[in-house]
Amino acid sequence: MRKRLFQAAWGACLNYDYVRAYYDQLKAQGRKHAEAVCIIARKLLRIAYCVVVNKVQFDPKIAFSN
């Protein structure tokens, strides 16, 4: 499951501007590539949990606000 989350996070970095901006922000803070992608993977997992438990719609402006 960890590998799939990592792949999903990297795919999100490549395809969604708001995730890419968060990735670039992490890289600017001095994080390595793998660290940044793992942070994003964990964030995506927390977002998915929140969406399922609270039955709310995903809003990238809230989830990836800088």
PDBQT receptor file of N, H, CA, C and O in Angstrom, charges set to zero:
ATOM      1  N   MET A   1       0.827  -1.187   0.000  1.00  0.00    +0.000 N 
ATOM      2  CA  MET A   1       0.000   0.000   0.000  1.00  0.00    +0.000 C 
ATOM      3  C   MET A   1       0.875   1.256   0.000  1.00  0.00    +0.000 C 
ATOM      4  O   MET A   1       0.534   2.255  -0.633  1.00  0.00    +0.000 OA
ATOM      5  N   ARG A   2       1.995   1.200   0.708  1.00  0.00    +0.000 N 
ATOM      6  H   ARG A   2       2.272   0.389   1.222  1.00  0.00    +0.000 HD
ATOM      7  CA  ARG A   2       2.876   2.360   0.762  1.00  0.00    +0.000 C 
ATOM      8  C   ARG A   2       3.395   2.722  -0.630  1.00  0.00    +0.000 C 
ATOM      9  O   ARG A   2       3.476   3.896  -0.989  1.00  0.00    +0.000 OA
ATOM     10  N   LYS A   3       3.745   1.697  -1.405  1.00  0.00    +0.000 N 
ATOM     11  H   LYS A   3       3.679   0.743  -1.114  1.00  0.00    +0.000 HD
ATOM     12  CA  LYS A   3       4.240   1.934  -2.764  1.00  0.00    +0.000 C 
ATOM     13  C   LYS A   3       3.166   2.594  -3.625  1.00  0.00    +0.000 C 
ATOM     14  O   LYS A   3       3.453   3.508  -4.398  1.00  0.00    +0.000 OA
ATOM     15  N   ARG A   4       1.942   2.129  -3.487  1.00  0.00    +0.000 N 
ATOM     16  H   ARG A   4       1.708   1.386  -2.859  1.00  0.00    +0.000 HD
ATOM     17  CA  ARG A   4       0.839   2.705  -4.276  1.00  0.00    +0.000 C 
ATOM     18  C   ARG A   4       0.551   4.154  -3.872  1.00  0.00    +0.000 C 
ATOM     19  O   ARG A   4       0.259   4.992  -4.725  1.00  0.00    +0.000 OA
ATOM     20  N   LEU A   5       0.632   4.442  -2.581  1.00  0.00    +0.000 N 
ATOM     21  H   LEU A   5       0.869   3.761  -1.889  1.00  0.00    +0.000 HD
ATOM     22  CA  LEU A   5       0.447   5.826  -2.133  1.00  0.00    +0.000 C 
ATOM     23  C   LEU A   5       1.538   6.727  -2.682  1.00  0.00    +0.000 C 
ATOM     24  O   LEU A   5       1.270   7.853  -3.100  1.00  0.00    +0.000 OA
ATOM     25  N   PHE A   6       2.772   6.230  -2.680  1.00  0.00    +0.000 N 
ATOM     26  H   PHE A   6       2.990   5.315  -2.340  1.00  0.00    +0.000 HD
ATOM     27  CA  PHE A   6       3.890   6.990  -3.228  1.00  0.00    +0.000 C 
ATOM     28  C   PHE A   6       3.658   7.272  -4.713  1.00  0.00    +0.000 C 
ATOM     29  O   PHE A   6       3.869   8.393  -5.175  1.00  0.00    +0.000 OA
ATOM     30  N   GLN A   7       3.225   6.259  -5.456  1.00  0.00    +0.000 N 
ATOM     31  H   GLN A   7       3.053   5.348  -5.081  1.00  0.00    +0.000 HD
ATOM     32  CA  GLN A   7       2.951   6.430  -6.883  1.00  0.00    +0.000 C 
ATOM     33  C   GLN A   7       1.803   7.405  -7.121  1.00  0.00    +0.000 C 
ATOM     34  O   GLN A   7       1.857   8.214  -8.048  1.00  0.00    +0.000 OA
ATOM     35  N   ALA A   8       0.773   7.333  -6.294  1.00  0.00    +0.000 N 
ATOM     36  H   ALA A   8       0.730   6.677  -5.541  1.00  0.00    +0.000 HD
ATOM     37  CA  ALA A   8      -0.361   8.249  -6.425  1.00  0.00    +0.000 C 
ATOM     38  C   ALA A   8       0.075   9.684  -6.144  1.00  0.00    +0.000 C 
ATOM     39  O   ALA A   8      -0.359  10.615  -6.823  1.00  0.00    +0.000 OA
ATOM     40  N   ALA A   9       0.928   9.856  -5.151  1.00  0.00    +0.000 N 
ATOM     41  H   ALA A   9       1.281   9.099  -4.600  1.00  0.00    +0.000 HD
ATOM     42  CA  ALA A   9       1.414  11.195  -4.816  1.00  0.00    +0.000 C 
ATOM     43  C   ALA A   9       2.275  11.753  -5.940  1.00  0.00    +0.000 C 
ATOM     44  O   ALA A   9       2.147  12.926  -6.292  1.00  0.00    +0.000 OA
ATOM     45  N   TRP A  10       3.143  10.934  -6.502  1.00  0.00    +0.000 N 
ATOM     46  H   TRP A  10       3.247   9.982  -6.216  1.00  0.00    +0.000 HD
ATOM     47  CA  TRP A  10       3.987  11.417  -7.592  1.00  0.00    +0.000 C 
ATOM     48  C   TRP A  10       3.142  11.716  -8.827  1.00  0.00    +0.000 C 
ATOM     49  O   TRP A  10       3.396  12.692  -9.532  1.00  0.00    +0.000 OA
ATOM     50  N   GLY A  11       2.144  10.887  -9.088  1.00  0.00    +0.000 N 
ATOM     51  H   GLY A  11       1.937  10.094  -8.515  1.00  0.00    +0.000 HD
ATOM     52  CA  GLY A  11       1.237  11.160 -10.197  1.00  0.00    +0.000 C 
ATOM     53  C   GLY A  11       0.456  12.444  -9.991  1.00  0.00    +0.000 C 
ATOM     54  O   GLY A  11       0.219  13.192 -10.939  1.00  0.00    +0.000 OA
ATOM     55  N   ALA A  12       0.060  12.699  -8.763  1.00  0.00    +0.000 N 
ATOM     56  H   ALA A  12       0.253  12.092  -7.993  1.00  0.00    +0.000 HD
ATOM     57  CA  ALA A  12      -0.646  13.952  -8.459  1.00  0.00    +0.000 C 
ATOM     58  C   ALA A  12       0.278  15.144  -8.665  1.00  0.00    +0.000 C 
ATOM     59  O   ALA A  12      -0.160  16.192  -9.140  1.00  0.00    +0.000 OA
ATOM     60  N   CYS A  13       1.547  14.996  -8.312  1.00  0.00    +0.000 N 
ATOM     61  H   CYS A  13       1.903  14.145  -7.926  1.00  0.00    +0.000 HD
ATOM     62  CA  CYS A  13       2.518  16.078  -8.520  1.00  0.00    +0.000 C 
ATOM     63  C   CYS A  13       2.666  16.403 -10.001  1.00  0.00    +0.000 C 
ATOM     64  O   CYS A  13       2.830  17.563 -10.378  1.00  0.00    +0.000 OA
ATOM     65  N   LEU A  14       2.606  15.383 -10.824  1.00  0.00    +0.000 N 
ATOM     66  H   LEU A  14       2.473  14.441 -10.517  1.00  0.00    +0.000 HD
ATOM     67  CA  LEU A  14       2.787  15.582 -12.263  1.00  0.00    +0.000 C 
ATOM     68  C   LEU A  14       1.546  16.131 -12.949  1.00  0.00    +0.000 C 
ATOM     69  O   LEU A  14       1.659  16.791 -13.982  1.00  0.00    +0.000 OA
ATOM     70  N   ASN A  15       0.355  15.870 -12.392  1.00  0.00    +0.000 N 
ATOM     71  H   ASN A  15       0.263  15.334 -11.553  1.00  0.00    +0.000 HD
ATOM     72  CA  ASN A  15      -0.876  16.175 -13.115  1.00  0.00    +0.000 C 
ATOM     73  C   ASN A  15      -1.729  17.295 -12.522  1.00  0.00    +0.000 C 
ATOM     74  O   ASN A  15      -2.608  17.814 -13.209  1.00  0.00    +0.000 OA
ATOM     75  N   TYR A  16      -1.499  17.677 -11.282  1.00  0.00    +0.000 N 
ATOM     76  H   TYR A  16      -0.784  17.255 -10.724  1.00  0.00    +0.000 HD
ATOM     77  CA  TYR A  16      -2.337  18.695 -10.651  1.00  0.00    +0.000 C 
ATOM     78  C   TYR A  16      -1.470  19.866 -10.195  1.00  0.00    +0.000 C 
ATOM     79  O   TYR A  16      -0.504  19.687  -9.454  1.00  0.00    +0.000 OA
ATOM     80  N   ASP A  17      -1.826  21.053 -10.646  1.00  0.00    +0.000 N 
ATOM     81  H   ASP A  17      -2.611  21.198 -11.248  1.00  0.00    +0.000 HD
ATOM     82  CA  ASP A  17      -1.017  22.240 -10.365  1.00  0.00    +0.000 C 
ATOM     83  C   ASP A  17      -0.919  22.547  -8.884  1.00  0.00    +0.000 C 
ATOM     84  O   ASP A  17       0.146  22.946  -8.413  1.00  0.00    +0.000 OA
ATOM     85  N   TYR A  18      -2.007  22.370  -8.130  1.00  0.00    +0.000 N 
ATOM     86  H   TYR A  18      -2.872  22.046  -8.513  1.00  0.00    +0.000 HD
ATOM     87  CA  TYR A  18      -1.979  22.697  -6.710  1.00  0.00    +0.000 C 
ATOM     88  C   TYR A  18      -1.106  21.729  -5.930  1.00  0.00    +0.000 C 
ATOM     89  O   TYR A  18      -0.491  22.125  -4.941  1.00  0.00    +0.000 OA
ATOM     90  N   VAL A  19      -1.036  20.476  -6.347  1.00  0.00    +0.000 N 
ATOM     91  H   VAL A  19      -1.536  20.154  -7.151  1.00  0.00    +0.000 HD
ATOM     92  CA  VAL A  19      -0.137  19.518  -5.687  1.00  0.00    +0.000 C 
ATOM     93  C   VAL A  19       1.302  19.826  -6.086  1.00  0.00    +0.000 C 
ATOM     94  O   VAL A  19       2.208  19.738  -5.257  1.00  0.00    +0.000 OA
ATOM     95  N   ARG A  20       1.517  20.183  -7.337  1.00  0.00    +0.000 N 
ATOM     96  H   ARG A  20       0.782  20.254  -8.010  1.00  0.00    +0.000 HD
ATOM     97  CA  ARG A  20       2.868  20.525  -7.805  1.00  0.00    +0.000 C 
ATOM     98  C   ARG A  20       3.386  21.756  -7.073  1.00  0.00    +0.000 C 
ATOM     99  O   ARG A  20       4.569  21.824  -6.742  1.00  0.00    +0.000 OA
ATOM    100  N   ALA A  21       2.518  22.726  -6.818  1.00  0.00    +0.000 N 
ATOM    101  H   ALA A  21       1.557  22.670  -7.088  1.00  0.00    +0.000 HD
ATOM    102  CA  ALA A  21       2.940  23.906  -6.081  1.00  0.00    +0.000 C 
ATOM    103  C   ALA A  21       3.350  23.540  -4.655  1.00  0.00    +0.000 C 
ATOM    104  O   ALA A  21       4.319  24.089  -4.130  1.00  0.00    +0.000 OA
ATOM    105  N   TYR A  22       2.628  22.628  -4.033  1.00  0.00    +0.000 N 
ATOM    106  H   TYR A  22       1.841  22.182  -4.459  1.00  0.00    +0.000 HD
ATOM    107  CA  TYR A  22       2.971  22.168  -2.691  1.00  0.00    +0.000 C 
ATOM    108  C   TYR A  22       4.297  21.407  -2.717  1.00  0.00    +0.000 C 
ATOM    109  O   TYR A  22       5.124  21.569  -1.820  1.00  0.00    +0.000 OA
ATOM    110  N   TYR A  23       4.500  20.578  -3.744  1.00  0.00    +0.000 N 
ATOM    111  H   TYR A  23       3.828  20.446  -4.473  1.00  0.00    +0.000 HD
ATOM    112  CA  TYR A  23       5.760  19.852  -3.916  1.00  0.00    +0.000 C 
ATOM    113  C   TYR A  23       6.924  20.839  -4.077  1.00  0.00    +0.000 C 
ATOM    114  O   TYR A  23       7.969  20.686  -3.444  1.00  0.00    +0.000 OA
ATOM    115  N   ASP A  24       6.732  21.838  -4.920  1.00  0.00    +0.000 N 
ATOM    116  H   ASP A  24       5.883  21.962  -5.433  1.00  0.00    +0.000 HD
ATOM    117  CA  ASP A  24       7.786  22.843  -5.123  1.00  0.00    +0.000 C 
ATOM    118  C   ASP A  24       8.085  23.604  -3.841  1.00  0.00    +0.000 C 
ATOM    119  O   ASP A  24       9.237  23.946  -3.574  1.00  0.00    +0.000 OA
ATOM    120  N   GLN A  25       7.060  23.870  -3.049  1.00  0.00    +0.000 N 
ATOM    121  H   GLN A  25       6.124  23.592  -3.265  1.00  0.00    +0.000 HD
ATOM    122  CA  GLN A  25       7.245  24.545  -1.764  1.00  0.00    +0.000 C 
ATOM    123  C   GLN A  25       8.077  23.668  -0.823  1.00  0.00    +0.000 C 
ATOM    124  O   GLN A  25       8.977  24.168  -0.147  1.00  0.00    +0.000 OA
ATOM    125  N   LEU A  26       7.788  22.388  -0.777  1.00  0.00    +0.000 N 
ATOM    126  H   LEU A  26       7.057  21.982  -1.326  1.00  0.00    +0.000 HD
ATOM    127  CA  LEU A  26       8.554  21.468   0.062  1.00  0.00    +0.000 C 
ATOM    128  C   LEU A  26      10.003  21.390  -0.406  1.00  0.00    +0.000 C 
ATOM    129  O   LEU A  26      10.921  21.377   0.414  1.00  0.00    +0.000 OA
ATOM    130  N   LYS A  27      10.210  21.339  -1.713  1.00  0.00    +0.000 N 
ATOM    131  H   LYS A  27       9.464  21.350  -2.379  1.00  0.00    +0.000 HD
ATOM    132  CA  LYS A  27      11.567  21.295  -2.252  1.00  0.00    +0.000 C 
ATOM    133  C   LYS A  27      12.329  22.585  -1.938  1.00  0.00    +0.000 C 
ATOM    134  O   LYS A  27      13.531  22.547  -1.678  1.00  0.00    +0.000 OA
ATOM    135  N   ALA A  28      11.637  23.717  -1.962  1.00  0.00    +0.000 N 
ATOM    136  H   ALA A  28      10.661  23.747  -2.174  1.00  0.00    +0.000 HD
ATOM    137  CA  ALA A  28      12.275  24.992  -1.639  1.00  0.00    +0.000 C 
ATOM    138  C   ALA A  28      12.676  25.061  -0.169  1.00  0.00    +0.000 C 
ATOM    139  O   ALA A  28      13.597  25.794   0.191  1.00  0.00    +0.000 OA
ATOM    140  N   GLN A  29      11.990  24.303   0.676  1.00  0.00    +0.000 N 
ATOM    141  H   GLN A  29      11.242  23.707   0.383  1.00  0.00    +0.000 HD
ATOM    142  CA  GLN A  29      12.324  24.250   2.093  1.00  0.00    +0.000 C 
ATOM    143  C   GLN A  29      13.507  23.327   2.366  1.00  0.00    +0.000 C 
ATOM    144  O   GLN A  29      13.953  23.203   3.507  1.00  0.00    +0.000 OA
ATOM    145  N   GLY A  30      14.016  22.678   1.314  1.00  0.00    +0.000 N 
ATOM    146  H   GLY A  30      13.653  22.779   0.388  1.00  0.00    +0.000 HD
ATOM    147  CA  GLY A  30      15.168  21.822   1.473  1.00  0.00    +0.000 C 
ATOM    148  C   GLY A  30      14.871  20.344   1.574  1.00  0.00    +0.000 C 
ATOM    149  O   GLY A  30      15.769  19.555   1.870  1.00  0.00    +0.000 OA
ATOM    150  N   ARG A  31      13.642  19.952   1.337  1.00  0.00    +0.000 N 
ATOM    151  H   ARG A  31      12.913  20.593   1.097  1.00  0.00    +0.000 HD
ATOM    152  CA  ARG A  31      13.283  18.529   1.383  1.00  0.00    +0.000 C 
ATOM    153  C   ARG A  31      13.822  17.825   0.141  1.00  0.00    +0.000 C 
ATOM    154  O   ARG A  31      13.904  18.419  -0.934  1.00  0.00    +0.000 OA
ATOM    155  N   LYS A  32      14.185  16.573   0.299  1.00  0.00    +0.000 N 
ATOM    156  H   LYS A  32      14.119  16.091   1.173  1.00  0.00    +0.000 HD
ATOM    157  CA  LYS A  32      14.595  15.758  -0.842  1.00  0.00    +0.000 C 
ATOM    158  C   LYS A  32      13.349  15.290  -1.582  1.00  0.00    +0.000 C 
ATOM    159  O   LYS A  32      12.235  15.382  -1.066  1.00  0.00    +0.000 OA
ATOM    160  N   HIS A  33      13.549  14.789  -2.792  1.00  0.00    +0.000 N 
ATOM    161  H   HIS A  33      14.454  14.714  -3.211  1.00  0.00    +0.000 HD
ATOM    162  CA  HIS A  33      12.425  14.357  -3.623  1.00  0.00    +0.000 C 
ATOM    163  C   HIS A  33      11.564  13.308  -2.909  1.00  0.00    +0.000 C 
ATOM    164  O   HIS A  33      10.344  13.454  -2.830  1.00  0.00    +0.000 OA
ATOM    165  N   ALA A  34      12.187  12.275  -2.400  1.00  0.00    +0.000 N 
ATOM    166  H   ALA A  34      13.178  12.156  -2.464  1.00  0.00    +0.000 HD
ATOM    167  CA  ALA A  34      11.430  11.192  -1.751  1.00  0.00    +0.000 C 
ATOM    168  C   ALA A  34      10.702  11.689  -0.516  1.00  0.00    +0.000 C 
ATOM    169  O   ALA A  34       9.576  11.269  -0.250  1.00  0.00    +0.000 OA
ATOM    170  N   GLU A  35      11.330  12.578   0.240  1.00  0.00    +0.000 N 
ATOM    171  H   GLU A  35      12.244  12.920   0.024  1.00  0.00    +0.000 HD
ATOM    172  CA  GLU A  35      10.668  13.142   1.426  1.00  0.00    +0.000 C 
ATOM    173  C   GLU A  35       9.426  13.923   1.032  1.00  0.00    +0.000 C 
ATOM    174  O   GLU A  35       8.363  13.764   1.632  1.00  0.00    +0.000 OA
ATOM    175  N   ALA A  36       9.569  14.771   0.015  1.00  0.00    +0.000 N 
ATOM    176  H   ALA A  36      10.433  14.901  -0.472  1.00  0.00    +0.000 HD
ATOM    177  CA  ALA A  36       8.451  15.601  -0.418  1.00  0.00    +0.000 C 
ATOM    178  C   ALA A  36       7.291  14.748  -0.912  1.00  0.00    +0.000 C 
ATOM    179  O   ALA A  36       6.135  15.028  -0.596  1.00  0.00    +0.000 OA
ATOM    180  N   VAL A  37       7.592  13.712  -1.682  1.00  0.00    +0.000 N 
ATOM    181  H   VAL A  37       8.531  13.485  -1.938  1.00  0.00    +0.000 HD
ATOM    182  CA  VAL A  37       6.529  12.855  -2.204  1.00  0.00    +0.000 C 
ATOM    183  C   VAL A  37       5.872  12.072  -1.070  1.00  0.00    +0.000 C 
ATOM    184  O   VAL A  37       4.657  11.871  -1.087  1.00  0.00    +0.000 OA
ATOM    185  N   CYS A  38       6.649  11.630  -0.090  1.00  0.00    +0.000 N 
ATOM    186  H   CYS A  38       7.636  11.794  -0.076  1.00  0.00    +0.000 HD
ATOM    187  CA  CYS A  38       6.069  10.924   1.062  1.00  0.00    +0.000 C 
ATOM    188  C   CYS A  38       5.170  11.830   1.885  1.00  0.00    +0.000 C 
ATOM    189  O   CYS A  38       4.131  11.392   2.379  1.00  0.00    +0.000 OA
ATOM    190  N   ILE A  39       5.561  13.086   2.036  1.00  0.00    +0.000 N 
ATOM    191  H   ILE A  39       6.405  13.441   1.635  1.00  0.00    +0.000 HD
ATOM    192  CA  ILE A  39       4.722  14.050   2.747  1.00  0.00    +0.000 C 
ATOM    193  C   ILE A  39       3.400  14.240   2.007  1.00  0.00    +0.000 C 
ATOM    194  O   ILE A  39       2.338  14.302   2.625  1.00  0.00    +0.000 OA
ATOM    195  N   ILE A  40       3.474  14.331   0.687  1.00  0.00    +0.000 N 
ATOM    196  H   ILE A  40       4.338  14.281   0.185  1.00  0.00    +0.000 HD
ATOM    197  CA  ILE A  40       2.263  14.500  -0.115  1.00  0.00    +0.000 C 
ATOM    198  C   ILE A  40       1.408  13.231  -0.050  1.00  0.00    +0.000 C 
ATOM    199  O   ILE A  40       0.182  13.320   0.011  1.00  0.00    +0.000 OA
ATOM    200  N   ALA A  41       2.036  12.061  -0.064  1.00  0.00    +0.000 N 
ATOM    201  H   ALA A  41       3.032  11.989  -0.114  1.00  0.00    +0.000 HD
ATOM    202  CA  ALA A  41       1.288  10.804   0.039  1.00  0.00    +0.000 C 
ATOM    203  C   ALA A  41       0.525  10.746   1.356  1.00  0.00    +0.000 C 
ATOM    204  O   ALA A  41      -0.642  10.355   1.391  1.00  0.00    +0.000 OA
ATOM    205  N   ARG A  42       1.188  11.133   2.432  1.00  0.00    +0.000 N 
ATOM    206  H   ARG A  42       2.136  11.450   2.404  1.00  0.00    +0.000 HD
ATOM    207  CA  ARG A  42       0.518  11.132   3.731  1.00  0.00    +0.000 C 
ATOM    208  C   ARG A  42      -0.637  12.130   3.745  1.00  0.00    +0.000 C 
ATOM    209  O   ARG A  42      -1.701  11.856   4.301  1.00  0.00    +0.000 OA
ATOM    210  N   LYS A  43      -0.417  13.277   3.133  1.00  0.00    +0.000 N 
ATOM    211  H   LYS A  43       0.447  13.500   2.681  1.00  0.00    +0.000 HD
ATOM    212  CA  LYS A  43      -1.468  14.295   3.064  1.00  0.00    +0.000 C 
ATOM    213  C   LYS A  43      -2.664  13.781   2.254  1.00  0.00    +0.000 C 
ATOM    214  O   LYS A  43      -3.811  14.004   2.642  1.00  0.00    +0.000 OA
ATOM    215  N   LEU A  44      -2.409  13.104   1.148  1.00  0.00    +0.000 N 
ATOM    216  H   LEU A  44      -1.478  12.923   0.833  1.00  0.00    +0.000 HD
ATOM    217  CA  LEU A  44      -3.490  12.547   0.341  1.00  0.00    +0.000 C 
ATOM    218  C   LEU A  44      -4.274  11.496   1.116  1.00  0.00    +0.000 C 
ATOM    219  O   LEU A  44      -5.497  11.417   0.999  1.00  0.00    +0.000 OA
ATOM    220  N   LEU A  45      -3.573  10.694   1.903  1.00  0.00    +0.000 N 
ATOM    221  H   LEU A  45      -2.580  10.759   1.998  1.00  0.00    +0.000 HD
ATOM    222  CA  LEU A  45      -4.247   9.682   2.718  1.00  0.00    +0.000 C 
ATOM    223  C   LEU A  45      -5.137  10.338   3.774  1.00  0.00    +0.000 C 
ATOM    224  O   LEU A  45      -6.264   9.897   4.000  1.00  0.00    +0.000 OA
ATOM    225  N   ARG A  46      -4.630  11.392   4.421  1.00  0.00    +0.000 N 
ATOM    226  H   ARG A  46      -3.715  11.750   4.237  1.00  0.00    +0.000 HD
ATOM    227  CA  ARG A  46      -5.441  12.099   5.414  1.00  0.00    +0.000 C 
ATOM    228  C   ARG A  46      -6.647  12.769   4.772  1.00  0.00    +0.000 C 
ATOM    229  O   ARG A  46      -7.729  12.792   5.358  1.00  0.00    +0.000 OA
ATOM    230  N   ILE A  47      -6.469  13.316   3.570  1.00  0.00    +0.000 N 
ATOM    231  H   ILE A  47      -5.590  13.297   3.094  1.00  0.00    +0.000 HD
ATOM    232  CA  ILE A  47      -7.578  13.942   2.855  1.00  0.00    +0.000 C 
ATOM    233  C   ILE A  47      -8.638  12.901   2.512  1.00  0.00    +0.000 C 
ATOM    234  O   ILE A  47      -9.831  13.138   2.704  1.00  0.00    +0.000 OA
ATOM    235  N   ALA A  48      -8.198  11.739   2.002  1.00  0.00    +0.000 N 
ATOM    236  H   ALA A  48      -7.230  11.547   1.846  1.00  0.00    +0.000 HD
ATOM    237  CA  ALA A  48      -9.149  10.676   1.648  1.00  0.00    +0.000 C 
ATOM    238  C   ALA A  48      -9.929  10.217   2.874  1.00  0.00    +0.000 C 
ATOM    239  O   ALA A  48     -11.138  10.003   2.794  1.00  0.00    +0.000 OA
ATOM    240  N   TYR A  49      -9.253  10.067   3.998  1.00  0.00    +0.000 N 
ATOM    241  H   TYR A  49      -8.270  10.241   4.063  1.00  0.00    +0.000 HD
ATOM    242  CA  TYR A  49      -9.924   9.660   5.234  1.00  0.00    +0.000 C 
ATOM    243  C   TYR A  49     -10.971  10.701   5.645  1.00  0.00    +0.000 C 
ATOM    244  O   TYR A  49     -12.093  10.351   6.008  1.00  0.00    +0.000 OA
ATOM    245  N   CYS A  50     -10.601  11.961   5.585  1.00  0.00    +0.000 N 
ATOM    246  H   CYS A  50      -9.689  12.246   5.290  1.00  0.00    +0.000 HD
ATOM    247  CA  CYS A  50     -11.516  13.036   5.975  1.00  0.00    +0.000 C 
ATOM    248  C   CYS A  50     -12.741  13.082   5.056  1.00  0.00    +0.000 C 
ATOM    249  O   CYS A  50     -13.865  13.280   5.518  1.00  0.00    +0.000 OA
ATOM    250  N   VAL A  51     -12.513  12.898   3.766  1.00  0.00    +0.000 N 
ATOM    251  H   VAL A  51     -11.600  12.737   3.391  1.00  0.00    +0.000 HD
ATOM    252  CA  VAL A  51     -13.617  12.926   2.807  1.00  0.00    +0.000 C 
ATOM    253  C   VAL A  51     -14.599  11.779   3.075  1.00  0.00    +0.000 C 
ATOM    254  O   VAL A  51     -15.813  11.972   3.022  1.00  0.00    +0.000 OA
ATOM    255  N   VAL A  52     -14.071  10.599   3.360  1.00  0.00    +0.000 N 
ATOM    256  H   VAL A  52     -13.084  10.443   3.403  1.00  0.00    +0.000 HD
ATOM    257  CA  VAL A  52     -14.931   9.434   3.592  1.00  0.00    +0.000 C 
ATOM    258  C   VAL A  52     -15.668   9.545   4.923  1.00  0.00    +0.000 C 
ATOM    259  O   VAL A  52     -16.876   9.313   4.981  1.00  0.00    +0.000 OA
ATOM    260  N   VAL A  53     -14.957   9.897   5.988  1.00  0.00    +0.000 N 
ATOM    261  H   VAL A  53     -13.976  10.086   5.941  1.00  0.00    +0.000 HD
ATOM    262  CA  VAL A  53     -15.555   9.921   7.321  1.00  0.00    +0.000 C 
ATOM    263  C   VAL A  53     -16.572  11.053   7.451  1.00  0.00    +0.000 C 
ATOM    264  O   VAL A  53     -17.666  10.850   7.979  1.00  0.00    +0.000 OA
ATOM    265  N   ASN A  54     -16.216  12.232   6.975  1.00  0.00    +0.000 N 
ATOM    266  H   ASN A  54     -15.327  12.397   6.546  1.00  0.00    +0.000 HD
ATOM    267  CA  ASN A  54     -17.088  13.394   7.144  1.00  0.00    +0.000 C 
ATOM    268  C   ASN A  54     -18.089  13.584   6.013  1.00  0.00    +0.000 C 
ATOM    269  O   ASN A  54     -18.954  14.458   6.077  1.00  0.00    +0.000 OA
ATOM    270  N   LYS A  55     -17.963  12.755   4.973  1.00  0.00    +0.000 N 
ATOM    271  H   LYS A  55     -17.261  12.045   4.922  1.00  0.00    +0.000 HD
ATOM    272  CA  LYS A  55     -18.867  12.831   3.821  1.00  0.00    +0.000 C 
ATOM    273  C   LYS A  55     -18.926  14.240   3.236  1.00  0.00    +0.000 C 
ATOM    274  O   LYS A  55     -19.999  14.804   3.016  1.00  0.00    +0.000 OA
ATOM    275  N   VAL A  56     -17.744  14.784   2.994  1.00  0.00    +0.000 N 
ATOM    276  H   VAL A  56     -16.873  14.326   3.173  1.00  0.00    +0.000 HD
ATOM    277  CA  VAL A  56     -17.630  16.100   2.380  1.00  0.00    +0.000 C 
ATOM    278  C   VAL A  56     -16.985  15.952   1.012  1.00  0.00    +0.000 C 
ATOM    279  O   VAL A  56     -16.359  14.936   0.712  1.00  0.00    +0.000 OA
ATOM    280  N   GLN A  57     -17.145  16.970   0.195  1.00  0.00    +0.000 N 
ATOM    281  H   GLN A  57     -17.654  17.796   0.439  1.00  0.00    +0.000 HD
ATOM    282  CA  GLN A  57     -16.547  16.955  -1.125  1.00  0.00    +0.000 C 
ATOM    283  C   GLN A  57     -15.136  17.525  -1.050  1.00  0.00    +0.000 C 
ATOM    284  O   GLN A  57     -14.883  18.467  -0.300  1.00  0.00    +0.000 OA
ATOM    285  N   PHE A  58     -14.219  16.956  -1.824  1.00  0.00    +0.000 N 
ATOM    286  H   PHE A  58     -14.424  16.191  -2.434  1.00  0.00    +0.000 HD
ATOM    287  CA  PHE A  58     -12.832  17.400  -1.841  1.00  0.00    +0.000 C 
ATOM    288  C   PHE A  58     -12.735  18.789  -2.441  1.00  0.00    +0.000 C 
ATOM    289  O   PHE A  58     -13.286  19.056  -3.509  1.00  0.00    +0.000 OA
ATOM    290  N   ASP A  59     -12.029  19.672  -1.748  1.00  0.00    +0.000 N 
ATOM    291  H   ASP A  59     -11.581  19.455  -0.880  1.00  0.00    +0.000 HD
ATOM    292  CA  ASP A  59     -11.791  21.030  -2.228  1.00  0.00    +0.000 C 
ATOM    293  C   ASP A  59     -10.290  21.295  -2.157  1.00  0.00    +0.000 C 
ATOM    294  O   ASP A  59      -9.742  21.436  -1.063  1.00  0.00    +0.000 OA
ATOM    295  N   PRO A  60      -9.615  21.364  -3.309  1.00  0.00    +0.000 N 
ATOM    296  CA  PRO A  60      -8.170  21.556  -3.293  1.00  0.00    +0.000 C 
ATOM    297  C   PRO A  60      -7.750  22.905  -2.699  1.00  0.00    +0.000 C 
ATOM    298  O   PRO A  60      -6.632  23.038  -2.202  1.00  0.00    +0.000 OA
ATOM    299  N   LYS A  61      -8.626  23.893  -2.746  1.00  0.00    +0.000 N 
ATOM    300  H   LYS A  61      -9.534  23.785  -3.150  1.00  0.00    +0.000 HD
ATOM    301  CA  LYS A  61      -8.282  25.201  -2.164  1.00  0.00    +0.000 C 
ATOM    302  C   LYS A  61      -8.133  25.115  -0.658  1.00  0.00    +0.000 C 
ATOM    303  O   LYS A  61      -7.323  25.831  -0.068  1.00  0.00    +0.000 OA
ATOM    304  N   ILE A  62      -8.908  24.244  -0.034  1.00  0.00    +0.000 N 
ATOM    305  H   ILE A  62      -9.566  23.662  -0.513  1.00  0.00    +0.000 HD
ATOM    306  CA  ILE A  62      -8.802  24.049   1.412  1.00  0.00    +0.000 C 
ATOM    307  C   ILE A  62      -7.663  23.104   1.744  1.00  0.00    +0.000 C 
ATOM    308  O   ILE A  62      -6.890  23.357   2.668  1.00  0.00    +0.000 OA
ATOM    309  N   ALA A  63      -7.558  22.017   0.995  1.00  0.00    +0.000 N 
ATOM    310  H   ALA A  63      -8.186  21.812   0.245  1.00  0.00    +0.000 HD
ATOM    311  CA  ALA A  63      -6.586  20.971   1.292  1.00  0.00    +0.000 C 
ATOM    312  C   ALA A  63      -5.150  21.415   1.036  1.00  0.00    +0.000 C 
ATOM    313  O   ALA A  63      -4.250  21.039   1.786  1.00  0.00    +0.000 OA
ATOM    314  N   PHE A  64      -4.922  22.195   0.007  1.00  0.00    +0.000 N 
ATOM    315  H   PHE A  64      -5.653  22.501  -0.603  1.00  0.00    +0.000 HD
ATOM    316  CA  PHE A  64      -3.569  22.599  -0.364  1.00  0.00    +0.000 C 
ATOM    317  C   PHE A  64      -3.393  24.106  -0.306  1.00  0.00    +0.000 C 
ATOM    318  O   PHE A  64      -2.703  24.688  -1.142  1.00  0.00    +0.000 OA
ATOM    319  N   SER A  65      -4.012  24.733   0.672  1.00  0.00    +0.000 N 
ATOM    320  H   SER A  65      -4.573  24.260   1.351  1.00  0.00    +0.000 HD
ATOM    321  CA  SER A  65      -3.829  26.175   0.830  1.00  0.00    +0.000 C 
ATOM    322  C   SER A  65      -2.426  26.430   1.392  1.00  0.00    +0.000 C 
ATOM    323  O   SER A  65      -1.965  25.715   2.281  1.00  0.00    +0.000 OA
ATOM    324  N   ASN A  66      -1.776  27.427   0.877  1.00  0.00    +0.000 N 
ATOM    325  H   ASN A  66      -2.151  28.008   0.155  1.00  0.00    +0.000 HD
ATOM    326  CA  ASN A  66      -0.397  27.726   1.294  1.00  0.00    +0.000 C 
ATOM    327  C   ASN A  66      -0.365  28.859   2.271  1.00  0.00    +0.000 C 
ATOM    328  O   ASN A  66       0.710  29.248   2.730  1.00  0.00    +0.000 OA
TER     329      ASN A  66
